[in-house]
Amino acid sequence: MIRVENVSKQLNKTRALKNVSLEVNKGDIISLIGPSGSGKSTLLRCIHGLEHVDTGKIYMDNEWMNPDDEKKFRTQRNRMGFVFQHFNLFPNMSVLQNCKLAQVEVLNKTDEEAEKIALEYLDKVGLLEKKDAYPNNLSGGQKQRVAIAGILAIEPDIIIFDESTSMLDPQGKASINAQIRKLHEEKNITILSITHDMEEVAQSENVIVLENGEIAMQGTPMDIFKQEDKLAKMQLDIPFALKISKELKKRGIFKENVCRLDEVVEKLCRLK
Ligand code: ADP
């Protein structure tokens, strides 16, 4: 679905991306991790076309996303939703208006259609009762949920999260993640997300680790977490569930390790 080929990007004096190549297939759930400053945001911004690459090419469904071909580039970009780390809400618009905006502007939906869908997604993120509130009267986590609802409402093929759930409390995070997962299951939506939450990483299908603008590791969560020493050098931890699993394996209770909490629980229940 997305192919990044030998992409490099310089930001002032920093070589933010150095010859990065990767492939994202339709329906993938990919976590992008790496130390701060390793190029994660720059990579996602290049994929979304917010930044133009210096060298290399990005393809969507085997078609080059050429910024000079403006009309086609816009259509390609419109298939992606980008949820920013610092939610981009308009303070002078109500929650509902904020959620309608992208649908009207990007997809040319009528006001009525946009409202119906916006209400549906506000309900899904648990903020229907705040539809007439203004962003300044919401908590950080609530603003983030509005931003996420607004992007989900355009029903993109690919959704890109730039540490978008980092501000949420554990419960808020879990409910958003469950919602995103449901959308993935219902619509085979492709998900690319930067996260520092290793429990979230454990739930993805594939992980890409960036270091100094280059891909340092790539594989399933377990492939990555097995390389604990390499991760530690990048100040990256392993999930808590895997730590428990390792302890249980050391004591001969588990034969092999798992990295998700639900897998640990499942294995423990089967021991009875
Ligand atoms: P990450 O998302 O992994 O924290 P970024 O993609 O934000 O990393 O940044 C990659 C590198 O590019 C870093 O060294 C950062 O300091 C630099 N950088 C990011 N944005 C800019 C900018 N607007 N101008 C100059 N350098 C930048």
Boltz pocket constraint, residues with backbone or C-beta under 6 A from the ligand:
constraints:
  - pocket:
      binder: B
      contacts: [[A, 11], [A, 12], [A, 13], [A, 14], [A, 15], [A, 16], [A, 34], [A, 35], [A, 36], [A, 37], [A, 38], [A, 39], [A, 40], [A, 41], [A, 42], [A, 43]]
      max_distance: 6.0
